[in-house]
Amino acid sequence: MERYMKNKFSFLGVPATERREIFKQWKLEHKPLHKTDWLELIEICWQQEEREFQYCALDMLSQLRRKWSDTDIEWLERLIVTKSWWDTVDALSVHGLGAWIKQFPQKQEEVCKAFFESRNIWLQRSVLIHQLQFKQQTNTVLLFYYIEHLADHRDFFIRKAIGWALRQLSQSRPELVIEFVKTHPLSPLSEREALRKLKRPFLS
């Protein structure tokens, strides 16, 4: 795992299935916990050196479902930019930021603007992929706006995120994605990823 993660983090060597089973049993033994308890536990896990602790923290995000407050965005932003790599950022984007925005949709434009203007690639990646599970509820105007503004970004993780976001949208709005790809210049990586799940007749 350390080699797979480019030796950026230390690992205990606990497989994901075993880690999740340990967490499942622990949760059964410690019910009920309040939101403040979960937040504190996530913070503690995030401070640990070994990467599995951050994965445990990500597993705990599900316990915050529909319990977000509008100020939690500051906490989520701090986690995204701390010990950042694709493995934690992607989960925080989809299950953290995405879940928070579903609860506070009126804040979406404001938060995306702030994240984009930060110039932090991980916050910008979050802007691109936080709607991966939104399907028909995807704010395509917002998504396309930030893809257009990041399309020429040189970072691999941004280009990959553009393709991923479009590929996911293609599952529910294939014609829209095809039209966007045809009419907007994208990197070869982004375009390839965007069209990967589409088959004829959409590509004809």
N, CA, C and O of each residue as an XYZ file, in Angstrom:
816
protein
N       0.825     -1.205      0.000
C       0.000      0.000      0.000
C       0.859      1.254      0.000
O       0.525      2.238     -0.660
N       1.953      1.223      0.729
C       2.840      2.392      0.751
C       3.412      2.651     -0.633
O       3.510      3.802     -1.059
N       3.786      1.599     -1.334
C       4.297      1.770     -2.700
C       3.203      2.293     -3.621
O       3.445      3.176     -4.445
N       1.998      1.744     -3.479
C       0.869      2.166     -4.316
C       0.556      3.641     -4.111
O       0.150      4.332     -5.046
N       0.745      4.120     -2.888
C       0.479      5.522     -2.572
C       1.734      6.379     -2.685
O       1.838      7.431     -2.054
N       2.689      5.917     -3.500
C       3.900      6.675     -3.816
C       4.726      6.993     -2.555
O       5.450      7.987     -2.516
N       4.607      6.140     -1.535
C       5.369      6.302     -0.286
C       5.122      7.651      0.392
O       6.000      8.189      1.066
N       3.928      8.183      0.205
C       3.577      9.452      0.846
C       3.096      9.260      2.274
O       3.140     10.194      3.075
N       2.629      8.031      2.608
C       2.050      7.786      3.916
C       2.505      6.431      4.452
O       2.837      5.520      3.694
N       2.511      6.327      5.785
C       2.796      5.054      6.438
C       1.498      4.260      6.565
O       0.421      4.840      6.701
N       1.603      2.940      6.520
C       0.452      2.062      6.657
C       0.705      1.009      7.724
O       1.832      0.551      7.908
N      -0.350      0.635      8.417
C      -0.274     -0.462      9.381
C      -0.320     -1.811      8.682
O       0.190     -2.805      9.199
N      -0.936     -1.840      7.500
C      -1.078     -3.091      6.770
C      -2.397     -3.791      7.036
O      -2.510     -4.995      6.808
N      -3.397     -3.063      7.513
C      -4.715     -3.651      7.779
C      -5.553     -3.564      6.505
O      -5.797     -2.459      6.018
N      -6.001     -4.689      5.950
C      -6.811     -4.661      4.722
C      -8.132     -3.932      4.941
O      -8.641     -3.866      6.060
N      -8.679     -3.388      3.860
C      -9.908     -2.594      3.954
C     -11.066     -3.389      4.538
O     -11.808     -2.872      5.373
N     -11.234     -4.651      4.108
C     -12.353     -5.452      4.619
C     -12.241     -5.676      6.116
O     -13.238     -5.610      6.836
N     -11.027     -5.942      6.585
C     -10.821     -6.150      8.023
C     -11.028     -4.842      8.794
O     -11.611     -4.833      9.879
N     -10.545     -3.747      8.221
C     -10.723     -2.446      8.884
C     -12.205     -2.110      9.034
O     -12.639     -1.646     10.088
N     -12.966     -2.343      7.989
C     -14.400     -2.025      8.045
C     -15.136     -2.919      9.038
O     -16.075     -2.472      9.698
N     -14.719     -4.166      9.145
C     -15.356     -5.079     10.104
C     -15.052     -4.648     11.539
O     -15.922     -4.699     12.408
N     -13.809     -4.226     11.778
C     -13.435     -3.721     13.101
C     -14.272     -2.498     13.453
O     -14.778     -2.377     14.569
N     -14.410     -1.593     12.483
C     -15.198     -0.380     12.716
C     -16.667     -0.720     12.960
O     -17.305     -0.118     13.824
N     -17.205     -1.675     12.209
C     -18.601     -2.087     12.376
C     -18.849     -2.618     13.781
O     -19.833     -2.256     14.425
N     -17.952     -3.476     14.252
C     -18.104     -4.035     15.598
C     -17.939     -2.956     16.664
O     -18.678     -2.923     17.648
N     -16.964     -2.076     16.459
C     -16.734     -0.990     17.419
C     -17.959     -0.091     17.528
O     -18.344      0.327     18.620
N     -18.569      0.202     16.373
C     -19.741      1.082     16.357
C     -20.906      0.454     17.121
O     -21.634      1.150     17.829
N     -21.082     -0.860     16.979
C     -22.151     -1.547     17.700
C     -21.949     -1.473     19.210
O     -22.908     -1.403     19.978
N     -20.697     -1.490     19.612
C     -20.381     -1.484     21.044
C     -20.438     -0.090     21.650
O     -20.451      0.043     22.874
N     -20.473      0.943     20.830
C     -20.402      2.313     21.345
C     -21.616      3.164     20.952
O     -21.515      4.389     20.891
N     -22.734      2.541     20.692
C     -23.951      3.300     20.399
C     -24.561      3.819     21.684
O     -24.402      3.190     22.730
N     -25.259      4.957     21.641
C     -25.269      5.912     20.524
C     -24.204      6.981     20.738
O     -23.846      7.287     21.875
N     -23.706      7.540     19.657
C     -22.763      8.644     19.730
C     -23.389      9.884     19.097
O     -24.116      9.782     18.108
N     -23.113     11.029     19.654
C     -23.635     12.278     19.124
C     -22.704     12.816     18.040
O     -21.577     12.342     17.888
N     -23.170     13.781     17.310
C     -22.384     14.381     16.235
C     -21.047     14.896     16.752
O     -20.020     14.700     16.103
N     -21.044     15.548     17.903
C     -19.791     16.088     18.448
C     -18.779     14.980     18.723
O     -17.574     15.184     18.581
N     -19.272     13.811     19.115
C     -18.378     12.665     19.341
C     -17.736     12.221     18.037
O     -16.532     11.972     17.981
N     -18.554     12.122     16.981
C     -18.027     11.705     15.682
C     -17.016     12.706     15.149
O     -15.978     12.317     14.613
N     -17.309     13.980     15.291
C     -16.367     15.002     14.834
C     -15.037     14.900     15.564
O     -13.974     15.035     14.958
N     -15.102     14.662     16.868
C     -13.877     14.538     17.664
C     -13.093     13.298     17.255
O     -11.867     13.339     17.158
N     -13.798     12.195     17.014
C     -13.125     10.962     16.605
C     -12.462     11.128     15.241
O     -11.345     10.656     15.027
N     -13.147     11.796     14.328
C     -12.568     12.044     13.004
C     -11.300     12.887     13.122
O     -10.300     12.616     12.457
N     -11.351     13.896     13.964
C     -10.172     14.745     14.186
C      -9.012     13.931     14.742
O      -7.876     14.080     14.293
N      -9.293     13.075     15.715
C      -8.246     12.250     16.318
C      -7.627     11.329     15.278
O      -6.405     11.198     15.203
N      -8.475     10.689     14.474
C      -7.965      9.788     13.434
C      -7.132     10.547     12.408
O      -6.124     10.037     11.919
N      -7.551     11.751     12.088
C      -6.832     12.524     11.076
C      -5.439     12.917     11.549
O      -4.549     13.153     10.731
N      -5.248     12.989     12.830
C      -3.950     13.383     13.385
C      -2.946     12.231     13.423
O      -1.749     12.462     13.598
N      -3.421     10.994     13.262
C      -2.532      9.842     13.367
C      -1.667      9.698     12.122
O      -2.036     10.144     11.035
N      -0.526      9.076     12.298
C       0.436      8.968     11.202
C       0.005      7.953     10.149
O       0.113      8.219      8.952
N      -0.480      6.797     10.582
C      -0.794      5.728      9.639
C      -2.080      6.036      8.867
O      -3.053      6.546      9.422
N      -2.055      5.713      7.580
C      -3.147      6.107      6.687
C      -4.469      5.421      7.029
O      -5.533      5.991      6.790
N      -4.420      4.221      7.578
C      -5.677      3.544      7.904
C      -6.549      4.351      8.859
O      -7.774      4.230      8.833
N      -5.930      5.168      9.698
C      -6.722      5.990     10.617
C      -7.537      7.032      9.849
O      -8.678      7.321     10.210
N      -6.946      7.596      8.785
C      -7.718      8.519      7.966
C      -8.860      7.786      7.249
O      -9.940      8.348      7.067
N      -8.620      6.535      6.845
C      -9.682      5.762      6.218
C     -10.818      5.493      7.215
O     -11.993      5.526      6.849
N     -10.460      5.230      8.462
C     -11.487      5.065      9.498
C     -12.298      6.349      9.648
O     -13.519      6.306      9.795
N     -11.617      7.478      9.609
C     -12.313      8.764      9.708
C     -13.288      8.935      8.555
O     -14.394      9.441      8.743
N     -12.882      8.514      7.361
C     -13.769      8.617      6.205
C     -14.982      7.705      6.359
O     -16.086      8.063      5.948
N     -14.782      6.532      6.948
C     -15.914      5.644      7.221
C     -16.905      6.301      8.173
O     -18.107      6.042      8.102
N     -16.409      7.138      9.046
C     -17.273      7.801     10.030
C     -18.117      8.912      9.430
O     -19.089      9.352     10.044
N     -17.756      9.371      8.233
C     -18.518     10.450      7.610
C     -19.993     10.086      7.444
O     -20.866     10.951      7.522
N     -20.263      8.803      7.215
C     -21.653      8.383      7.015
C     -22.509      8.632      8.250
O     -23.732      8.733      8.148
N     -21.876      8.733      9.415
C     -22.618      8.972     10.653
C     -23.088     10.418     10.758
O     -23.902     10.752     11.619
N     -22.570     11.276      9.876
C     -22.950     12.694      9.911
C     -24.054     13.016      8.906
O     -24.432     14.177      8.749
N     -24.564     12.004      8.234
C     -25.574     12.215      7.211
C     -26.777     12.973      7.769
O     -27.348     12.604      8.795
N     -27.143     14.041      7.062
C     -28.275     14.896      7.434
C     -28.102     15.562      8.799
O     -29.070     16.047      9.384
N     -26.868     15.586      9.305
C     -26.606     16.244     10.589
C     -25.678     17.445     10.424
O     -25.201     18.011     11.408
N     -25.427     17.828      9.174
C     -24.485     18.906      8.925
C     -25.048     20.246      9.402
O     -26.260     20.461      9.401
N     -24.156     21.130      9.803
C     -24.508     22.531     10.039
C     -23.823     23.350      8.952
O     -22.888     22.870      8.311
N     -24.278     24.577      8.740
C     -23.694     25.365      7.655
C     -22.233     25.709      7.907
O     -21.491     25.962      6.957
N     -21.805     25.724      9.166
C     -20.403     26.046      9.475
C     -19.469     24.852      9.309
O     -18.251     25.016      9.372
N     -20.008     23.668      9.099
C     -19.162     22.477      8.939
C     -18.318     22.540      7.676
O     -17.360     21.780      7.537
N     -18.655     23.429      6.759
C     -17.873     23.539      5.536
C     -16.436     23.953      5.841
O     -15.516     23.547      5.131
N     -16.231     24.742      6.870
C     -14.874     25.145      7.244
C     -14.071     23.936      7.717
O     -12.881     23.814      7.424
N     -14.724     23.062      8.438
C     -14.092     21.835      8.927
C     -13.760     20.905      7.763
O     -12.668     20.339      7.712
N     -14.693     20.747      6.835
C     -14.463     19.905      5.670
C     -13.319     20.439      4.812
O     -12.484     19.674      4.329
N     -13.289     21.747      4.630
C     -12.216     22.350      3.841
C     -10.850     22.056      4.468
O      -9.885     21.754      3.766
N     -10.786     22.148      5.773
C      -9.515     21.905      6.460
C      -9.071     20.450      6.287
O      -7.881     20.189      6.107
N      -9.999     19.510      6.337
C      -9.631     18.106      6.131
C      -9.161     17.874      4.700
O      -8.201     17.137      4.474
N      -9.827     18.493      3.739
C      -9.459     18.307      2.333
C      -8.022     18.731      2.078
O      -7.315     18.087      1.303
N      -7.583     19.802      2.717
C      -6.235     20.325      2.442
C      -5.185     19.799      3.428
O      -4.032     20.230      3.394
N      -5.577     18.877      4.296
C      -4.644     18.296      5.267
C      -4.378     16.838      4.919
O      -5.314     16.056      4.753
N      -3.103     16.472      4.809
C      -2.708     15.119      4.409
C      -3.378     14.745      3.093
O      -3.890     13.637      2.932
N      -3.364     15.689      2.157
C      -4.143     15.551      0.926
C      -3.524     14.575     -0.058
O      -2.326     14.627     -0.339
N      -4.341     13.705     -0.566
C      -4.038     12.866     -1.721
C      -5.372     12.388     -2.252
O      -6.395     12.569     -1.591
N      -5.391     11.790     -3.413
C      -6.658     11.473     -4.060
C      -7.547     10.576     -3.199
O      -8.772     10.690     -3.253
N      -6.944      9.682     -2.404
C      -7.748      8.706     -1.671
C      -8.646      9.358     -0.620
O      -9.800      8.960     -0.458
N      -8.125     10.354      0.091
C      -8.954     11.036      1.088
C      -9.780     12.153      0.458
O     -10.939     12.354      0.820
N      -9.187     12.870     -0.473
C      -9.880     14.010     -1.079
C     -11.143     13.563     -1.821
O     -12.175     14.229     -1.744
N     -11.066     12.447     -2.532
C     -12.230     11.985     -3.283
C     -13.387     11.628     -2.361
O     -14.533     11.980     -2.638
N     -13.098     10.937     -1.275
C     -14.147     10.570     -0.326
C     -14.717     11.800      0.361
O     -15.931     11.910      0.533
N     -13.853     12.721      0.751
C     -14.324     13.953      1.390
C     -15.160     14.789      0.429
O     -16.106     15.457      0.845
N     -14.815     14.752     -0.841
C     -15.547     15.535     -1.841
C     -16.947     14.981     -2.051
O     -17.926     15.727     -2.046
N     -17.038     13.669     -2.235
C     -18.325     13.050     -2.564
C     -19.209     12.890     -1.326
O     -20.378     13.277     -1.328
N     -18.633     12.315     -0.272
C     -19.443     11.979      0.909
C     -19.431     13.081      1.973
O     -20.231     13.060      2.908
N     -18.518     14.037      1.822
C     -18.474     15.172      2.730
C     -19.072     16.402      2.082
O     -20.189     16.805      2.407
N     -18.327     17.000      1.161
C     -18.790     18.213      0.493
C     -20.098     17.988     -0.252
O     -21.016     18.802     -0.150
N     -20.193     16.895     -0.996
C     -21.418     16.620     -1.740
C     -22.624     16.481     -0.833
O     -23.697     17.010     -1.127
N     -22.445     15.763      0.276
C     -23.547     15.590      1.232
C     -23.914     16.918      1.881
O     -25.090     17.207      2.098
N     -22.906     17.719      2.188
C     -23.161     19.031      2.806
C     -23.945     19.932      1.847
O     -24.877     20.618      2.265
N     -23.572     19.932      0.571
C     -24.244     20.786     -0.398
C     -25.680     20.320     -0.642
O     -26.562     21.142     -0.889
N     -25.917     19.024     -0.577
C     -27.295     18.552     -0.709
C     -28.169     19.103      0.413
O     -29.360     19.350      0.221
N     -27.565     19.292      1.583
C     -28.315     19.840      2.706
C     -28.417     21.366      2.628
O     -29.384     21.958      3.108
N     -27.402     21.996      2.013
C     -27.390     23.461      1.888
C     -27.153     23.860      0.429
O     -26.134     24.477      0.120
N     -28.082     23.514     -0.471
C     -27.860     23.779     -1.906
C     -27.679     25.252     -2.231
O     -27.041     25.593     -3.227
N     -28.225     26.115     -1.413
C     -28.102     27.558     -1.667
C     -26.670     28.042     -1.465
O     -26.336     29.159     -1.860
N     -25.826     27.223     -0.861
C     -24.431     27.593     -0.603
C     -23.478     27.074     -1.688
O     -22.286     27.379     -1.659
N     -23.988     26.306     -2.627
C     -23.117     25.626     -3.588
C     -22.250     26.595     -4.388
O     -21.034     26.419     -4.464
N     -22.859     27.602     -4.975
C     -22.094     28.529     -5.811
C     -21.039     29.273     -4.997
O     -19.911     29.452     -5.456
N     -21.398     29.698     -3.813
C     -20.465     30.442     -2.960
C     -19.260     29.593     -2.578
O     -18.122     30.059     -2.649
N     -19.504     28.357     -2.176
C     -18.412     27.473     -1.752
C     -17.534     27.089     -2.941
O     -16.308     27.109     -2.837
N     -18.151     26.741     -4.067
C     -17.365     26.370     -5.244
C     -16.480     27.524     -5.702
O     -15.331     27.312     -6.088
N     -17.001     28.718     -5.661
C     -16.216     29.896     -6.044
C     -15.003     30.068     -5.135
O     -13.897     30.330     -5.606
N     -15.219     29.918     -3.832
C     -14.120     30.064     -2.873
C     -13.078     28.968     -3.063
O     -11.878     29.240     -3.034
N     -13.531     27.726     -3.258
C     -12.608     26.610     -3.456
C     -11.812     26.795     -4.751
O     -10.604     26.561     -4.788
N     -12.500     27.214     -5.802
C     -11.830     27.415     -7.087
C     -10.774     28.508     -6.981
O      -9.649     28.337     -7.451
N     -11.130     29.616     -6.372
C     -10.220     30.756     -6.283
C      -9.064     30.525     -5.320
O      -8.105     31.296     -5.319
N      -9.133     29.491     -4.509
C      -8.037     29.171     -3.580
C      -6.768     28.748     -4.322
O      -5.660     28.882     -3.804
N      -6.948     28.234     -5.550
C      -5.858     27.696     -6.375
C      -5.236     26.436     -5.789
O      -4.217     25.958     -6.289
N      -5.830     25.901     -4.750
C      -5.399     24.616     -4.204
C      -5.993     23.511     -5.083
O      -7.209     23.450     -5.264
N      -5.140     22.640     -5.626
C      -5.637     21.664     -6.597
C      -6.642     20.696     -5.980
O      -7.532     20.202     -6.672
N      -6.504     20.425     -4.685
C      -7.417     19.467     -4.053
C      -8.788     20.090     -3.825
O      -9.805     19.409     -3.955
N      -8.826     21.363     -3.490
C     -10.113     22.045     -3.374
C     -10.750     22.184     -4.760
O     -11.964     22.048     -4.906
N      -9.926     22.453     -5.768
C     -10.459     22.553     -7.121
C     -10.960     21.196     -7.618
O     -11.972     21.125     -8.316
N     -10.264     20.137     -7.264
C     -10.743     18.792     -7.619
C     -12.092     18.528     -6.948
O     -12.974     17.907     -7.541
N     -12.246     19.000     -5.713
C     -13.512     18.828     -4.999
C     -14.660     19.538     -5.710
O     -15.779     19.030     -5.769
N     -14.365     20.720     -6.247
C     -15.378     21.449     -7.001
C     -15.863     20.606     -8.179
O     -17.054     20.590     -8.489
N     -14.941     19.913     -8.829
C     -15.278     19.149    -10.022
C     -16.039     17.859     -9.723
O     -16.910     17.465    -10.499
N     -15.722     17.198     -8.610
C     -16.263     15.842     -8.408
C     -17.285     15.723     -7.279
O     -17.787     14.626     -7.034
N     -17.606     16.809     -6.588
C     -18.503     16.647     -5.440
C     -19.914     16.249     -5.850
O     -20.694     15.803     -5.008
N     -20.262     16.402     -7.142
C     -21.609     16.056     -7.606
C     -21.676     14.664     -8.247
O     -22.646     14.361     -8.941
N     -20.698     13.840     -8.038
C     -20.650     12.546     -8.716
C     -21.904     11.702     -8.474
O     -22.297     10.923     -9.343
N     -22.528     11.846     -7.319
C     -23.707     11.040     -6.998
C     -25.014     11.830     -7.145
O     -26.064     11.375     -6.690
N     -24.957     13.004     -7.774
C     -26.146     13.839     -7.885
C     -27.062     13.416     -9.040
O     -28.257     13.712     -9.016
N     -26.519     12.734    -10.040
C     -27.284     12.264    -11.193
C     -28.080     13.409    -11.835
O     -27.501     14.417    -12.241
N     -29.411     13.252    -11.925
C     -30.241     14.266    -12.579
C     -30.255     15.591    -11.819
O     -30.642     16.619    -12.374
N     -29.839     15.573    -10.569
C     -29.815     16.797     -9.775
C     -28.512     17.575     -9.946
O     -28.323     18.616     -9.316
N     -27.623     17.081    -10.785
C     -26.346     17.761    -11.016
C     -26.573     19.171    -11.536
O     -27.341     19.385    -12.474
N     -25.908     20.112    -10.928
C     -25.933     21.495    -11.410
C     -24.945     21.568    -12.576
O     -23.766     21.870    -12.393
N     -25.451     21.288    -13.767
C     -24.568     21.195    -14.932
C     -24.004     22.551    -15.336
O     -22.888     22.626    -15.851
N     -24.756     23.619    -15.112
C     -24.241     24.956    -15.426
C     -22.971     25.223    -14.623
O     -21.976     25.717    -15.153
N     -23.024     24.889    -13.340
C     -21.875     25.099    -12.463
C     -20.726     24.165    -12.842
O     -19.573     24.588    -12.923
N     -21.047     22.909    -13.072
C     -20.013     21.934    -13.432
C     -19.305     22.351    -14.719
O     -18.076     22.359    -14.772
N     -20.060     22.695    -15.744
C     -19.453     23.056    -17.015
C     -18.638     24.348    -16.900
O     -17.610     24.499    -17.560
N     -19.096     25.261    -16.074
C     -18.366     26.509    -15.879
C     -16.956     26.229    -15.355
O     -15.980     26.789    -15.855
N     -16.854     25.361    -14.347
C     -15.537     25.105    -13.760
C     -14.698     24.174    -14.629
O     -13.469     24.251    -14.605
N     -15.335     23.305    -15.389
C     -14.559     22.511    -16.343
C     -13.931     23.428    -17.387
O     -12.761     23.269    -17.732
N     -14.695     24.373    -17.882
C     -14.157     25.315    -18.870
C     -12.971     26.094    -18.308
O     -11.995     26.339    -19.016
N     -13.054     26.479    -17.046
C     -11.991     27.285    -16.449
C     -10.786     26.458    -15.988
O      -9.726     27.011    -15.696
N     -10.950     25.145    -15.924
C      -9.834     24.295    -15.498
C      -9.371     23.353    -16.613
O      -8.478     22.533    -16.401
N      -9.970     23.467    -17.785
C      -9.698     22.518    -18.866
C      -8.232     22.486    -19.276
O      -7.725     21.436    -19.670
N      -7.545     23.622    -19.190
C      -6.144     23.665    -19.605
C      -5.176     23.521    -18.426
O      -3.978     23.768    -18.564
N      -5.702     23.126    -17.284
C      -4.854     22.926    -16.110
C      -3.865     21.803    -16.396
O      -4.220     20.805    -17.023
N      -2.647     21.959    -15.947
C      -1.601     20.982    -16.277
C      -1.541     19.814    -15.302
O      -0.879     18.814    -15.578
N      -2.221     19.927    -14.166
C      -2.120     18.872    -13.164
C      -2.948     17.640    -13.551
O      -4.093     17.762    -13.987
N      -2.365     16.479    -13.387
C      -3.021     15.221    -13.732
C      -4.337     15.042    -12.978
O      -5.336     14.621    -13.562
N      -4.339     15.362    -11.683
C      -5.521     15.105    -10.869
C      -6.698     16.002    -11.249
O      -7.852     15.613    -11.072
N      -6.421     17.178    -11.761
C      -7.487     18.051    -12.243
C      -8.035     17.524    -13.562
O      -9.250     17.462    -13.749
N      -7.156     17.148    -14.470
C      -7.595     16.643    -15.763
C      -8.372     15.335    -15.617
O      -9.360     15.098    -16.313
N      -7.905     14.497    -14.699
C      -8.606     13.230    -14.435
C      -9.985     13.512    -13.838
O     -10.960     12.851    -14.195
N     -10.071     14.481    -12.940
C     -11.347     14.815    -12.300
C     -12.349     15.342    -13.325
O     -13.536     15.026    -13.243
N     -11.891     16.134    -14.281
C     -12.773     16.636    -15.338
C     -13.392     15.472    -16.097
O     -14.604     15.434    -16.311
N     -12.561     14.532    -16.499
C     -13.060     13.374    -17.221
C     -13.997     12.528    -16.383
O     -15.010     12.035    -16.879
N     -13.661     12.360    -15.106
C     -14.475     11.555    -14.202
C     -15.859     12.181    -14.022
O     -16.874     11.486    -14.079
N     -15.890     13.492    -13.805
C     -17.163     14.179    -13.605
C     -18.048     14.056    -14.845
O     -19.248     13.806    -14.734
N     -17.452     14.234    -16.021
C     -18.226     14.107    -17.258
C     -18.659     12.664    -17.494
O     -19.781     12.423    -17.940
N     -17.801     11.716    -17.204
C     -18.151     10.302    -17.380
C     -19.331      9.918    -16.494
O     -20.237      9.203    -16.923
N     -19.310     10.402    -15.249
C     -20.405     10.099    -14.343
C     -21.709     10.737    -14.831
O     -22.773     10.121    -14.766
N     -21.613     11.964    -15.314
C     -22.797     12.642    -15.829
C     -23.333     11.935    -17.072
O     -24.539     11.947    -17.321
N     -22.455     11.330    -17.843
C     -22.877     10.654    -19.072
C     -23.796      9.482    -18.800
O     -24.499      9.032    -19.705
N     -23.809      8.973    -17.572
C     -24.684      7.858    -17.230
C     -26.153      8.287    -17.216
O     -27.042      7.476    -17.477
N     -26.403      9.558    -16.911
C     -27.779     10.055    -16.866
C     -28.080     11.071    -17.963
O     -29.238     11.244    -18.345
N     -27.034     11.751    -18.479
C     -27.239     12.788    -19.510
C     -26.228     12.589    -20.654
O     -25.410     13.475    -20.904
N     -26.270     11.454    -21.343
C     -25.233     11.177    -22.362
C     -25.168     12.217    -23.481
O     -24.079     12.621    -23.889
N     -26.338     12.654    -23.981
C     -26.338     13.611    -25.082
C     -25.694     14.928    -24.672
O     -24.988     15.560    -25.458
N     -25.946     15.331    -23.436
C     -25.385     16.586    -22.938
C     -23.864     16.516    -22.867
O     -23.176     17.470    -23.231
N     -23.347     15.397    -22.404
C     -21.896     15.223    -22.298
C     -21.260     15.186    -23.681
O     -20.227     15.816    -23.908
N     -21.874     14.450    -24.607
C     -21.350     14.376    -25.973
C     -21.265     15.769    -26.582
O     -20.252     16.123    -27.185
N     -22.312     16.551    -26.430
C     -22.335     17.901    -26.995
C     -21.260     18.773    -26.360
O     -20.600     19.555    -27.045
N     -21.087     18.637    -25.048
C     -20.075     19.450    -24.365
C     -18.673     19.084    -24.857
O     -17.864     19.966    -25.144
N     -18.391     17.800    -24.951
C     -17.061     17.361    -25.389
C     -16.789     17.815    -26.818
O     -15.665     18.192    -27.150
N     -17.809     17.780    -27.659
C     -17.638     18.192    -29.057
C     -17.351     19.681    -29.197
O     -16.663     20.101    -30.127
N     -17.873     20.470    -28.284
C     -17.816     21.926    -28.443
C     -16.827     22.618    -27.508
O     -16.720     23.845    -27.517
N     -16.095     21.830    -26.692
C     -15.152     22.441    -25.758
C     -13.808     21.716    -25.819
O     -13.769     20.487    -25.775
N     -12.724     22.454    -25.919
C     -11.407     21.818    -25.939
C     -11.046     21.235    -24.577
O     -11.074     21.933    -23.564
N     -10.711     19.960    -24.567
C     -10.310     19.270    -23.346
C      -8.978     18.575    -23.589
O      -8.606     18.321    -24.735
N      -8.273     18.273    -22.534
C      -7.043     17.498    -22.665
C      -7.400     16.092    -23.149
O      -8.514     15.630    -22.904
N      -6.491     15.408    -23.822
C      -6.780     14.030    -24.255
C      -7.210     13.131    -23.098
O      -8.101     12.296    -23.256
N      -6.575     13.302    -21.928
C      -6.943     12.497    -20.765
C      -8.388     12.765    -20.363
O      -9.157     11.826    -20.157
N      -8.763     14.036    -20.249
C     -10.125     14.382    -19.839
C     -11.148     13.860    -20.836
O     -12.173     13.303    -20.442
N     -10.879     14.036    -22.118
C     -11.826     13.593    -23.143
C     -11.967     12.076    -23.151
O     -13.073     11.544    -23.258
N     -10.847     11.394    -23.039
C     -10.886      9.926    -23.028
C     -11.699      9.406    -21.848
O     -12.516      8.497    -21.999
N     -11.472      9.985    -20.678
C     -12.216      9.568    -19.487
C     -13.697      9.909    -19.609
O     -14.555      9.135    -19.184
N     -13.993     11.067    -20.188
C     -15.386     11.508    -20.310
C     -16.204     10.550    -21.162
O     -17.377     10.314    -20.870
N     -15.606      9.994    -22.212
C     -16.338      9.183    -23.176
C     -16.208      7.685    -22.925
O     -16.770      6.882    -23.670
N     -15.483      7.307    -21.899
C     -15.115      5.899    -21.721
C     -16.319      4.971    -21.562
O     -16.275      3.826    -22.011
N     -17.390      5.449    -20.931
C     -18.549      4.592    -20.680
C     -19.601      4.665    -21.777
O     -20.589      3.932    -21.742
N     -19.395      5.536    -22.739
C     -20.390      5.736    -23.786
C     -20.121      4.822    -24.968
O     -18.976      4.646    -25.384
N     -21.171      4.249    -25.496
C     -21.070      3.378    -26.660
C     -22.028      3.918    -27.741
O     -22.834      4.812    -27.483
N     -21.924      3.371    -28.914
C     -22.859      3.758    -29.954
C     -24.276      3.411    -29.503
O     -24.453      2.413    -28.805
N     -25.308      4.204    -29.878
C     -25.296      5.218    -30.937
C     -24.844      6.601    -30.478
O     -24.794      7.525    -31.290
N     -24.506      6.769    -29.174
C     -24.178      8.092    -28.690
C     -22.927      8.664    -29.344
O     -22.820      9.877    -29.529
N     -21.988      7.804    -29.691
C     -20.736      8.282    -30.249
C     -20.753      8.332    -31.779
O     -19.759      8.713    -32.396
N     -21.851      7.957    -32.379
C     -21.915      7.954    -33.854
C     -22.236      9.346    -34.379
O     -22.331      9.542    -35.590
